[in-house]
Amino acid sequence: MVEKCANPECSASFHTLRDGRVFVIEVEDDSPDHAQPRHPRYFWLCKACCRTLYVVADEREGGKVAPHRCIHLGESSTVHPKTGRSA
């Protein structure tokens, strides 16, 4: 469950989907007791943070916050810029 903005520098609490943007990133689960090797992980950025930030895939944490310029310059192509879904 998403409780707060994914930006570690922001303390905004999640209330409704209208108040920001949800990002879905599929992460690998390497533990042997899970039937599905990949599962979605949800991140939310508040309305203020999603103006300048995206959530991109990260091997260690599943996702991390990155500035829009990284997406536009091709430094990360893991999140579709219009839908916020991982590629």
C-alpha positions as CSV (number, residue, x, y, z in Angstrom):
1,M,0.0,0.0,0.0
2,V,1.3,3.4,-0.9
3,E,1.3,5.8,2.1
4,K,3.5,8.7,1.2
5,C,5.2,10.4,-1.7
6,A,8.1,8.3,-3.1
7,N,10.3,11.4,-3.0
8,P,12.3,10.9,0.2
9,E,12.6,14.7,0.6
10,C,8.8,15.1,0.5
11,S,6.4,14.3,3.4
12,A,3.1,14.4,1.5
13,S,0.7,11.7,2.5
14,F,-1.3,9.7,-0.1
15,H,-5.1,10.3,0.0
16,T,-6.5,10.0,-3.5
17,L,-5.1,9.2,-7.0
18,R,-6.0,12.7,-8.1
19,D,-3.4,14.2,-5.9
20,G,-0.4,12.9,-7.9
21,R,0.7,10.1,-10.1
22,V,1.2,6.3,-9.5
23,F,4.1,4.5,-11.1
24,V,4.1,0.7,-11.5
25,I,7.4,-1.1,-11.7
26,E,7.8,-4.8,-12.1
27,V,10.4,-6.2,-9.7
28,E,12.0,-9.6,-9.6
29,D,11.4,-11.8,-6.6
30,D,14.3,-14.2,-6.2
31,S,13.1,-15.9,-3.1
32,P,12.3,-19.6,-3.8
33,D,9.0,-19.7,-2.0
34,H,7.3,-17.2,-4.4
35,A,5.4,-18.7,-7.4
36,Q,5.7,-15.6,-9.6
37,P,9.3,-14.4,-10.3
38,R,8.1,-10.8,-11.1
39,H,5.5,-8.7,-9.4
40,P,4.3,-5.1,-9.5
41,R,5.5,-2.6,-7.0
42,Y,3.6,0.7,-6.7
43,F,5.1,4.2,-6.1
44,W,3.2,7.4,-5.8
45,L,4.5,11.0,-6.4
46,C,2.5,13.9,-5.1
47,K,1.2,16.5,-7.4
48,A,4.1,18.9,-6.7
49,C,6.8,16.2,-7.1
50,C,5.4,14.6,-10.2
51,R,5.9,17.9,-12.1
52,T,9.7,17.4,-12.0
53,L,10.3,13.8,-11.0
54,Y,9.6,10.3,-12.3
55,V,10.0,6.9,-10.6
56,V,12.4,4.6,-12.5
57,A,13.4,1.0,-12.1
58,D,16.3,0.3,-9.6
59,E,17.8,-3.1,-9.1
60,R,18.3,-2.7,-5.4
61,E,15.1,-1.0,-4.3
62,G,12.7,-1.8,-7.2
63,G,12.3,1.9,-7.9
64,K,13.9,5.3,-7.3
65,V,13.1,8.9,-7.9
66,A,14.8,10.6,-10.9
67,P,14.4,14.0,-12.5
68,H,12.4,14.3,-15.8
69,R,15.6,15.2,-17.7
70,C,17.0,11.6,-17.2
71,I,13.9,10.3,-19.0
72,H,14.2,12.8,-21.9
73,L,18.0,12.3,-22.3
74,G,17.6,8.6,-22.5
75,E,19.6,7.9,-19.3
76,S,16.8,5.6,-18.3
77,S,14.2,4.1,-20.5
78,T,12.5,1.9,-17.9
79,V,9.4,4.0,-17.5
80,H,7.0,5.0,-20.3
81,P,6.8,8.8,-20.1
82,K,3.1,9.1,-20.6
83,T,1.8,6.1,-18.6
84,G,4.4,5.9,-15.9
85,R,4.5,2.1,-16.5
86,S,7.8,0.2,-16.7
87,A,8.9,-1.0,-20.1
